[in-house]
């Protein structure tokens, strides 16, 4: 059972600028500072609520020489983040204070980060729980970002991508929108208008991840993927969660990730994100890994 969106992972050119936008401007907490486990020259930053709760997580791989992206045939598009009702005026003023341009459309505020990653803040009849509100920011709890609300997929294999979401992931479908079990977040599939290849670059979303409750449930999805003949890319234990990566019919990467054990595996709640965290199998290479990473200033 898919309970919720787990995280969304994209590419950034500069970790310092990325941190400034997500931690300083948006007020999210850096809950894990680590590396890409397959390519340790690449820093991997995780942002979320105070506890690093699945469903709040935006993650970024740093590639300093990364060029501009070209969104064409198939790609992940705008990510919507839920904010409390009557807070968009606050957010519009806040972005203006940082000289960041925005566009207001009905009940959503559109903005882009330094890499052109597209975000929409959308008002919801919700408010972040007090213990999940971030503490490093001046943003009051009743204005803070609550969670990921929606992600859009532009798909050249429109019907097949929909079938993947409805049949394999068992998401609930209403027209072109798919809901997770808790019905809190949604995935919208849009038909592509291009036959040209998409090119990865700054702000490209590498994958979106959906959350499952247990290792046993993830194993069930792994076995079912072979039965249904989906393309399995990787099935791996990341330490903080166990992951299954699958290519859906339009060629986009979908991850299924367990909700536990979480980020307190190697840091206390109070210390989340304050150290370069490495999984045990990489710890012996810490000195070399640290030497090749640019400092976040």
C-alpha contacts under 8 A as a table, 3 or more apart, distances in Angstrom:
res1	aa1	res2	aa2	distance
1	X	169	X	7.52
1	X	170	X	7.30
1	X	181	X	7.14
1	X	212	X	6.27
1	X	213	X	7.71
1	X	217	X	7.43
2	X	169	X	6.70
2	X	170	X	7.40
2	X	171	X	7.19
2	X	180	X	5.85
2	X	181	X	6.01
2	X	210	X	6.43
2	X	211	X	5.83
2	X	212	X	5.38
3	X	180	X	5.48
3	X	181	X	4.78
3	X	182	X	5.76
3	X	210	X	7.55
3	X	211	X	5.90
3	X	212	X	6.18
3	X	213	X	7.63
4	X	55	X	6.42
4	X	180	X	5.31
4	X	181	X	6.78
4	X	182	X	6.63
4	X	183	X	8.00
4	X	184	X	7.35
4	X	185	X	6.55
4	X	210	X	5.86
4	X	211	X	5.43
4	X	212	X	7.81
5	X	54	X	7.35
5	X	55	X	5.09
5	X	148	X	7.33
5	X	180	X	7.50
5	X	185	X	6.79
5	X	208	X	7.81
5	X	209	X	6.05
5	X	210	X	4.27
5	X	211	X	5.69
6	X	54	X	4.66
6	X	55	X	4.42
6	X	56	X	7.29
6	X	57	X	6.83
6	X	208	X	7.87
6	X	209	X	5.19
6	X	210	X	4.69
6	X	211	X	4.73
6	X	257	X	6.94
6	X	259	X	7.63
7	X	54	X	6.44
7	X	55	X	5.83
7	X	56	X	6.74
7	X	57	X	4.67
7	X	58	X	5.69
7	X	59	X	7.12
7	X	208	X	6.19
7	X	209	X	5.15
7	X	210	X	7.00
8	X	57	X	6.58
8	X	58	X	5.09
8	X	59	X	6.10
8	X	205	X	7.23
8	X	207	X	6.23
8	X	208	X	4.53
8	X	209	X	6.05
9	X	58	X	6.05
9	X	59	X	4.57
9	X	60	X	5.52
9	X	61	X	7.51
9	X	205	X	5.73
9	X	206	X	5.67
9	X	207	X	5.54
9	X	208	X	6.31
10	X	58	X	7.97
10	X	59	X	6.34
10	X	60	X	4.90
10	X	61	X	6.35
10	X	203	X	6.01
10	X	204	X	5.43
10	X	205	X	3.96
10	X	206	X	5.07
10	X	207	X	7.11
11	X	60	X	5.25
11	X	61	X	4.85
11	X	62	X	6.02
11	X	63	X	6.99
11	X	201	X	7.05
11	X	202	X	5.67
11	X	203	X	5.27
11	X	204	X	5.68
11	X	205	X	6.57
11	X	206	X	7.07
12	X	15	X	6.78
12	X	18	X	6.89
12	X	60	X	6.10
12	X	61	X	5.99
12	X	62	X	4.91
12	X	63	X	6.21
12	X	64	X	7.68
12	X	66	X	7.62
12	X	115	X	6.17
12	X	202	X	5.43
12	X	203	X	5.91
13	X	62	X	5.56
13	X	63	X	5.09
13	X	64	X	4.60
13	X	65	X	6.67
13	X	66	X	5.63
13	X	115	X	7.03
13	X	202	X	6.15
14	X	17	X	5.52
14	X	18	X	6.12
14	X	62	X	6.15
14	X	63	X	7.20
14	X	64	X	5.89
15	X	18	X	4.87
15	X	19	X	5.99
15	X	43	X	7.84
15	X	45	X	7.98
15	X	62	X	5.94
15	X	296	X	6.17
16	X	19	X	5.11
16	X	20	X	6.21
16	X	295	X	7.96
16	X	296	X	4.88
16	X	297	X	5.74
17	X	20	X	5.03
17	X	21	X	6.35
17	X	114	X	6.92
18	X	21	X	5.31
18	X	22	X	6.23
18	X	113	X	7.68
18	X	114	X	6.99
19	X	22	X	5.34
19	X	23	X	5.39
19	X	24	X	7.01
19	X	30	X	7.86
19	X	296	X	7.97
20	X	23	X	5.71
20	X	24	X	4.95
20	X	25	X	6.53
21	X	24	X	5.63
21	X	25	X	4.89
21	X	26	X	6.29
21	X	113	X	6.62
21	X	114	X	7.57
22	X	25	X	5.82
22	X	26	X	4.89
22	X	27	X	6.27
22	X	28	X	5.73
22	X	29	X	7.91
22	X	47	X	7.27
23	X	26	X	5.82
23	X	27	X	4.70
23	X	28	X	4.72
23	X	29	X	5.65
23	X	30	X	6.55
23	X	47	X	7.53
23	X	137	X	7.95
24	X	27	X	5.28
24	X	28	X	7.53
24	X	137	X	6.96
25	X	94	X	7.73
25	X	95	X	7.36
25	X	98	X	7.52
26	X	145	X	7.57
27	X	134	X	7.03
27	X	136	X	7.54
27	X	137	X	5.47
27	X	138	X	7.88
27	X	139	X	6.65
27	X	144	X	7.28
27	X	145	X	7.83
28	X	47	X	5.80
28	X	48	X	5.32
28	X	49	X	5.94
28	X	50	X	7.72
28	X	134	X	6.64
28	X	145	X	7.61
29	X	47	X	5.28
29	X	48	X	5.40
29	X	49	X	5.86
29	X	50	X	5.91
29	X	52	X	7.75
29	X	134	X	6.20
29	X	136	X	7.60
30	X	33	X	7.16
30	X	45	X	7.06
30	X	46	X	5.83
30	X	47	X	4.49
30	X	48	X	6.74
30	X	272	X	7.30
30	X	273	X	5.22
31	X	45	X	7.96
31	X	46	X	5.71
31	X	47	X	5.55
31	X	48	X	6.58
31	X	50	X	7.49
31	X	51	X	7.48
31	X	52	X	5.72
31	X	263	X	7.30
31	X	272	X	4.79
31	X	273	X	4.28
31	X	274	X	7.94
32	X	45	X	5.97
32	X	46	X	5.06
32	X	47	X	7.20
32	X	263	X	6.98
32	X	272	X	6.07
32	X	273	X	4.15
32	X	274	X	7.64
32	X	275	X	7.96
32	X	276	X	7.87
32	X	277	X	7.04
33	X	43	X	7.47
33	X	44	X	6.20
33	X	45	X	4.92
33	X	46	X	6.57
33	X	273	X	5.21
33	X	274	X	7.27
33	X	275	X	6.55
33	X	276	X	5.26
33	X	277	X	5.99
34	X	43	X	5.98
34	X	44	X	5.09
34	X	45	X	6.29
34	X	276	X	5.39
34	X	277	X	4.92
34	X	278	X	6.02
35	X	39	X	7.46
35	X	40	X	5.37
35	X	41	X	7.23
35	X	42	X	5.64
35	X	43	X	4.29
35	X	44	X	4.57
35	X	45	X	7.74
35	X	61	X	7.93
35	X	277	X	7.89
35	X	278	X	7.20
36	X	39	X	5.17
36	X	40	X	5.30
36	X	41	X	7.52
36	X	42	X	5.53
36	X	43	X	6.19
36	X	44	X	5.69
36	X	61	X	7.15
37	X	40	X	5.85
39	X	42	X	5.89
40	X	43	X	7.09
40	X	289	X	6.44
41	X	289	X	6.79
41	X	292	X	6.19
41	X	293	X	6.36
42	X	61	X	6.22
42	X	62	X	5.57
42	X	63	X	6.33
42	X	293	X	7.40
43	X	61	X	5.71
43	X	62	X	5.27
43	X	63	X	7.95
43	X	293	X	6.90
44	X	59	X	6.91
44	X	60	X	5.55
44	X	61	X	4.58
44	X	62	X	6.44
45	X	59	X	5.40
45	X	60	X	5.22
45	X	61	X	6.64
46	X	57	X	6.44
46	X	58	X	5.92
46	X	59	X	4.31
46	X	60	X	6.68
47	X	52	X	7.10
47	X	56	X	7.77
47	X	57	X	5.43
47	X	58	X	5.30
47	X	59	X	6.12
48	X	51	X	7.46
48	X	52	X	4.94
48	X	53	X	6.69
48	X	56	X	4.93
48	X	57	X	4.52
48	X	58	X	6.48
49	X	52	X	5.16
49	X	53	X	6.29
49	X	56	X	6.16
49	X	57	X	7.62
49	X	132	X	5.63
49	X	133	X	6.15
49	X	134	X	5.92
49	X	146	X	7.51
49	X	147	X	7.93
50	X	53	X	7.77
50	X	131	X	7.44
50	X	132	X	4.87
50	X	133	X	5.63
50	X	134	X	4.65
50	X	135	X	7.33
51	X	132	X	5.89
51	X	269	X	6.68
52	X	56	X	7.01
52	X	57	X	6.74
52	X	262	X	7.88
52	X	263	X	6.91
53	X	56	X	5.79
53	X	57	X	6.96
54	X	57	X	5.99
54	X	211	X	7.37
54	X	259	X	6.48
55	X	147	X	5.86
55	X	148	X	5.83
55	X	211	X	7.95
56	X	146	X	7.06
56	X	147	X	4.33
56	X	148	X	5.44
57	X	147	X	7.81
57	X	148	X	7.59
63	X	66	X	5.39
66	X	201	X	5.84
66	X	202	X	6.09
67	X	201	X	5.18
67	X	202	X	6.05
68	X	200	X	7.61
68	X	201	X	4.72
68	X	202	X	5.23
69	X	198	X	7.72
69	X	199	X	5.38
69	X	200	X	4.96
69	X	201	X	3.77
69	X	202	X	5.67
69	X	203	X	7.23
69	X	204	X	6.53
70	X	198	X	5.50
70	X	199	X	4.88
70	X	200	X	6.72
70	X	201	X	7.29
71	X	74	X	7.25
71	X	75	X	6.36
71	X	197	X	7.99
71	X	198	X	4.95
71	X	199	X	6.55
71	X	200	X	7.99
72	X	75	X	7.24
72	X	192	X	7.71
72	X	193	X	7.93
72	X	194	X	5.64
72	X	195	X	7.15
72	X	196	X	5.69
72	X	197	X	5.85
72	X	198	X	4.63
72	X	199	X	7.79
73	X	154	X	7.50
73	X	155	X	6.87
73	X	156	X	5.80
73	X	192	X	5.90
73	X	193	X	7.16
73	X	194	X	4.92
73	X	195	X	5.22
73	X	196	X	5.43
73	X	197	X	5.47
73	X	198	X	5.60
74	X	153	X	7.56
74	X	154	X	5.23
74	X	155	X	4.69
74	X	156	X	5.66
74	X	192	X	6.57
74	X	197	X	7.73
74	X	198	X	6.41
74	X	250	X	6.33
74	X	251	X	7.41
74	X	252	X	7.26
75	X	153	X	6.09
75	X	154	X	5.32
75	X	155	X	6.77
75	X	198	X	7.06
75	X	205	X	7.63
75	X	252	X	6.86
76	X	151	X	7.41
76	X	152	X	5.93
76	X	153	X	4.57
76	X	154	X	6.10
76	X	204	X	7.69
76	X	205	X	5.97
76	X	207	X	7.87
76	X	252	X	7.93
77	X	118	X	7.10
77	X	151	X	6.89
77	X	152	X	5.09
77	X	153	X	5.76
77	X	154	X	6.70
77	X	205	X	7.82
78	X	117	X	7.69
78	X	118	X	4.94
78	X	119	X	5.58
78	X	120	X	6.83
78	X	151	X	6.02
78	X	152	X	5.76
79	X	118	X	6.38
79	X	119	X	4.99
79	X	120	X	6.18
79	X	148	X	7.46
79	X	149	X	7.76
79	X	150	X	5.89
79	X	151	X	4.62
79	X	152	X	6.77
80	X	119	X	5.69
80	X	120	X	4.48
80	X	121	X	5.69
80	X	122	X	6.45
80	X	148	X	6.18
80	X	149	X	5.36
80	X	150	X	4.86
80	X	151	X	6.17
81	X	119	X	7.19
81	X	120	X	6.16
81	X	121	X	4.95
81	X	122	X	6.06
81	X	145	X	6.64
81	X	146	X	7.25
81	X	147	X	5.84
81	X	148	X	4.57
81	X	149	X	5.12
81	X	150	X	7.00
82	X	121	X	5.94
82	X	122	X	5.07
82	X	123	X	5.86
82	X	124	X	6.03
82	X	145	X	5.90
82	X	146	X	5.44
82	X	147	X	5.50
82	X	148	X	6.08
82	X	149	X	5.38
83	X	87	X	6.82
83	X	88	X	7.89
83	X	121	X	6.39
83	X	122	X	5.90
83	X	123	X	5.00
83	X	124	X	5.99
83	X	126	X	7.44
83	X	127	X	7.25
83	X	143	X	6.53
83	X	144	X	6.26
83	X	145	X	4.81
83	X	146	X	5.64
83	X	147	X	7.80
84	X	87	X	5.82
84	X	123	X	5.33
84	X	124	X	5.24
84	X	125	X	6.08
84	X	126	X	5.40
84	X	127	X	5.33
84	X	142	X	6.67
84	X	143	X	5.99
84	X	144	X	7.38
84	X	145	X	7.59
84	X	146	X	7.56
85	X	88	X	7.72
85	X	123	X	4.79
85	X	124	X	5.34
85	X	125	X	5.63
85	X	126	X	7.19
86	X	89	X	7.10
86	X	123	X	7.06
87	X	90	X	5.25
87	X	91	X	6.44
87	X	123	X	7.17
87	X	143	X	5.73
88	X	91	X	4.96
88	X	92	X	6.00
88	X	107	X	7.89
88	X	108	X	7.42
88	X	109	X	6.75
88	X	121	X	7.56
88	X	122	X	7.90
88	X	123	X	7.22
89	X	92	X	5.10
89	X	93	X	6.30
90	X	93	X	5.29
90	X	94	X	6.16
90	X	143	X	7.54
91	X	94	X	4.87
91	X	95	X	6.14
92	X	95	X	5.36
92	X	96	X	6.26
92	X	102	X	7.01
92	X	109	X	7.50
93	X	96	X	5.02
93	X	97	X	6.21
94	X	97	X	5.08
94	X	98	X	6.69
95	X	98	X	5.17
95	X	99	X	6.24
95	X	100	X	5.03
95	X	101	X	6.83
95	X	102	X	7.33
96	X	99	X	4.76
96	X	100	X	5.52
96	X	101	X	6.64
97	X	100	X	7.57
100	X	111	X	7.84
101	X	111	X	6.81
102	X	109	X	6.62
102	X	110	X	5.52
102	X	111	X	4.94
102	X	112	X	7.91
103	X	109	X	5.75
103	X	110	X	5.01
103	X	111	X	6.77
104	X	107	X	7.60
104	X	108	X	6.09
104	X	109	X	4.58
104	X	110	X	6.26
105	X	108	X	5.38
105	X	109	X	6.20
105	X	110	X	7.55
107	X	122	X	6.03
107	X	123	X	6.24
108	X	120	X	5.98
108	X	121	X	5.32
108	X	122	X	4.48
108	X	123	X	6.75
109	X	120	X	5.37
109	X	121	X	5.03
109	X	122	X	6.69
110	X	118	X	7.38
110	X	119	X	5.86
110	X	120	X	4.47
110	X	121	X	6.53
111	X	118	X	6.19
111	X	119	X	5.37
111	X	120	X	6.32
112	X	115	X	7.48
112	X	116	X	5.08
112	X	117	X	5.28
112	X	118	X	4.71
112	X	119	X	5.86
113	X	116	X	5.28
113	X	117	X	5.39
113	X	118	X	7.00
113	X	119	X	7.87
114	X	117	X	7.42
115	X	202	X	5.09
115	X	203	X	4.83
116	X	202	X	6.94
116	X	203	X	5.38
117	X	202	X	7.71
117	X	203	X	4.38
117	X	204	X	6.94
118	X	203	X	7.91
122	X	149	X	7.91
126	X	146	X	7.76
127	X	141	X	7.75
127	X	142	X	6.12
127	X	143	X	7.79
127	X	144	X	7.80
127	X	146	X	6.48
128	X	132	X	6.49
128	X	133	X	6.13
128	X	141	X	6.69
128	X	142	X	7.11
128	X	144	X	6.87
128	X	145	X	7.31
128	X	146	X	5.04
129	X	132	X	5.31
129	X	133	X	6.39
130	X	133	X	5.35
130	X	141	X	7.13
133	X	141	X	5.80
133	X	144	X	7.19
134	X	137	X	6.68
134	X	141	X	7.73
135	X	138	X	7.99
137	X	140	X	7.94
139	X	143	X	6.50
139	X	144	X	6.23
140	X	143	X	5.53
140	X	144	X	6.37
141	X	144	X	5.14
148	X	185	X	6.91
149	X	184	X	6.94
149	X	185	X	4.62
149	X	186	X	6.44
150	X	185	X	5.47
150	X	186	X	4.73
150	X	187	X	5.64
150	X	188	X	7.52
151	X	186	X	6.65
151	X	187	X	5.07
151	X	188	X	6.44
152	X	187	X	5.69
152	X	188	X	4.71
152	X	189	X	5.93
152	X	190	X	7.21
153	X	187	X	7.27
153	X	188	X	6.09
153	X	189	X	4.80
153	X	190	X	5.99
154	X	189	X	5.97
154	X	190	X	4.73
154	X	191	X	5.80
154	X	192	X	5.39
155	X	158	X	5.09
155	X	161	X	6.89
155	X	189	X	6.78
155	X	190	X	6.17
155	X	191	X	5.39
155	X	192	X	5.17
155	X	250	X	5.64
156	X	191	X	6.14
156	X	192	X	4.84
156	X	193	X	7.64
156	X	194	X	7.61
156	X	195	X	7.53
156	X	250	X	5.84
157	X	160	X	5.45
157	X	161	X	5.95
157	X	191	X	7.74
157	X	249	X	6.27
157	X	250	X	5.09
158	X	161	X	5.33
158	X	162	X	6.30
158	X	189	X	7.23
158	X	190	X	7.12
158	X	191	X	5.38
158	X	192	X	7.45
158	X	250	X	7.58
159	X	162	X	5.03
159	X	163	X	6.17
160	X	163	X	4.90
160	X	164	X	6.21
160	X	249	X	5.93
160	X	250	X	7.71
161	X	164	X	5.04
161	X	165	X	6.45
161	X	189	X	7.80
161	X	248	X	6.38
161	X	249	X	5.50
161	X	250	X	6.35
162	X	165	X	5.21
162	X	166	X	6.15
162	X	176	X	7.76
162	X	189	X	7.02
163	X	166	X	5.10
163	X	167	X	5.46
163	X	168	X	7.40
164	X	167	X	5.52
164	X	168	X	5.16
164	X	169	X	6.60
164	X	248	X	6.69
164	X	249	X	7.44
165	X	168	X	5.93
165	X	169	X	5.00
165	X	170	X	6.31
165	X	171	X	5.80
165	X	178	X	7.33
166	X	169	X	5.82
166	X	170	X	4.64
166	X	171	X	4.92
166	X	172	X	6.48
166	X	173	X	6.59
166	X	178	X	7.53
167	X	170	X	5.14
167	X	171	X	7.60
168	X	224	X	7.89
168	X	225	X	7.71
168	X	228	X	7.91
171	X	178	X	5.64
171	X	179	X	5.46
171	X	180	X	5.38
171	X	181	X	7.01
172	X	178	X	5.30
172	X	179	X	5.00
172	X	180	X	6.57
172	X	181	X	7.47
173	X	176	X	6.99
173	X	177	X	5.81
173	X	178	X	4.51
173	X	179	X	6.48
174	X	177	X	5.32
174	X	178	X	6.29
176	X	188	X	5.81
176	X	189	X	5.62
176	X	190	X	7.29
177	X	186	X	6.55
177	X	187	X	5.66
177	X	188	X	4.32
177	X	189	X	6.41
178	X	186	X	5.45
178	X	187	X	5.06
178	X	188	X	6.20
179	X	182	X	7.82
179	X	183	X	5.29
179	X	184	X	7.27
179	X	185	X	6.09
179	X	186	X	4.59
179	X	187	X	6.51
180	X	183	X	5.16
180	X	184	X	6.94
180	X	185	X	6.31
180	X	186	X	6.58
181	X	184	X	7.98
182	X	185	X	7.74
183	X	186	X	7.37
192	X	195	X	7.92
200	X	204	X	5.74
201	X	204	X	5.55
205	X	208	X	7.52
206	X	253	X	6.81
207	X	252	X	7.08
207	X	253	X	4.94
207	X	254	X	5.56
207	X	255	X	6.73
208	X	253	X	7.08
208	X	254	X	5.47
208	X	255	X	6.09
209	X	254	X	5.92
209	X	255	X	4.32
209	X	256	X	5.36
209	X	257	X	6.46
210	X	254	X	7.87
210	X	255	X	6.31
210	X	256	X	4.95
210	X	257	X	6.18
211	X	256	X	5.87
211	X	257	X	5.05
211	X	258	X	5.62
211	X	259	X	5.98
212	X	217	X	6.67
212	X	218	X	6.57
212	X	256	X	6.76
212	X	257	X	5.99
212	X	258	X	4.91
212	X	259	X	6.22
213	X	217	X	6.70
213	X	218	X	7.97
213	X	258	X	5.67
213	X	259	X	5.75
213	X	260	X	7.81
214	X	217	X	5.21
214	X	218	X	6.35
214	X	258	X	5.71
214	X	259	X	7.21
214	X	260	X	7.70
215	X	218	X	5.01
215	X	219	X	6.10
215	X	242	X	7.16
215	X	258	X	6.58
216	X	219	X	5.01
216	X	220	X	6.34
217	X	220	X	5.03
217	X	221	X	6.57
218	X	221	X	5.13
218	X	222	X	6.25
218	X	243	X	7.87
218	X	244	X	7.36
218	X	256	X	7.21
218	X	257	X	7.45
218	X	258	X	7.13
219	X	222	X	4.88
219	X	223	X	6.25
220	X	223	X	5.25
220	X	224	X	6.08
221	X	224	X	4.99
221	X	225	X	6.00
222	X	225	X	5.27
222	X	226	X	6.97
222	X	232	X	7.96
222	X	235	X	7.79
222	X	244	X	6.99
223	X	226	X	5.53
223	X	227	X	6.56
224	X	227	X	4.88
224	X	228	X	6.01
225	X	228	X	5.15
225	X	229	X	5.81
225	X	230	X	5.12
225	X	231	X	7.39
225	X	232	X	7.05
226	X	229	X	4.75
226	X	230	X	6.16
226	X	231	X	7.82
226	X	232	X	7.74
227	X	230	X	7.95
230	X	246	X	7.01
230	X	247	X	7.09
230	X	248	X	7.12
231	X	246	X	5.60
231	X	247	X	5.37
231	X	248	X	7.31
232	X	235	X	7.71
232	X	244	X	7.62
232	X	245	X	6.08
232	X	246	X	4.55
232	X	247	X	6.58
233	X	244	X	7.76
233	X	245	X	5.30
233	X	246	X	5.44
233	X	247	X	6.93
234	X	243	X	7.80
234	X	244	X	5.84
234	X	245	X	5.11
234	X	246	X	7.31
235	X	242	X	7.81
235	X	243	X	5.78
235	X	244	X	4.46
235	X	245	X	6.36
236	X	242	X	5.95
236	X	243	X	5.36
236	X	244	X	6.55
237	X	240	X	7.98
237	X	241	X	6.39
237	X	242	X	4.23
237	X	243	X	6.09
238	X	241	X	5.41
238	X	242	X	5.46
238	X	243	X	6.80
238	X	279	X	7.87
239	X	242	X	6.75
239	X	261	X	7.63
239	X	265	X	7.69
239	X	279	X	6.67
240	X	260	X	6.62
240	X	261	X	5.53
240	X	262	X	4.61
240	X	263	X	5.55
240	X	265	X	6.54
241	X	257	X	6.10
241	X	258	X	5.24
241	X	259	X	6.48
241	X	260	X	5.53
241	X	261	X	6.01
241	X	262	X	6.28
242	X	257	X	5.56
242	X	258	X	5.50
243	X	255	X	6.49
243	X	256	X	5.62
243	X	257	X	4.51
243	X	258	X	6.81
244	X	255	X	5.48
244	X	256	X	5.11
244	X	257	X	6.54
245	X	253	X	6.65
245	X	254	X	5.74
245	X	255	X	4.45
245	X	256	X	6.55
246	X	253	X	5.80
246	X	254	X	5.27
246	X	255	X	6.29
247	X	250	X	7.81
247	X	251	X	5.46
247	X	252	X	5.47
247	X	253	X	4.73
247	X	254	X	6.13
248	X	251	X	5.46
248	X	252	X	5.58
248	X	253	X	6.45
248	X	254	X	6.74
249	X	252	X	7.40
258	X	261	X	7.99
259	X	262	X	6.79
261	X	264	X	7.62
261	X	265	X	6.59
262	X	265	X	6.18
263	X	266	X	6.85
263	X	267	X	6.92
263	X	272	X	7.32
264	X	267	X	4.89
264	X	268	X	5.35
264	X	269	X	6.10
264	X	272	X	7.24
265	X	268	X	7.88
266	X	277	X	7.29
267	X	270	X	7.98
267	X	271	X	5.81
267	X	272	X	5.57
267	X	273	X	7.93
268	X	271	X	5.15
268	X	272	X	6.11
269	X	272	X	5.48
271	X	274	X	5.61
271	X	275	X	7.83
272	X	275	X	7.65
273	X	276	X	7.49
273	X	277	X	7.93
278	X	282	X	5.97
278	X	283	X	5.80
278	X	286	X	7.59
279	X	282	X	5.55
279	X	283	X	6.35
280	X	283	X	5.14
280	X	284	X	7.83
281	X	284	X	7.09
282	X	285	X	5.47
282	X	286	X	6.75
283	X	286	X	5.15
284	X	287	X	7.96
285	X	288	X	5.55
285	X	289	X	6.10
286	X	289	X	5.06
286	X	290	X	5.98
287	X	290	X	5.31
287	X	291	X	6.23
288	X	291	X	5.17
288	X	292	X	6.62
289	X	292	X	5.51
289	X	293	X	6.67
290	X	293	X	5.44
291	X	294	X	7.99
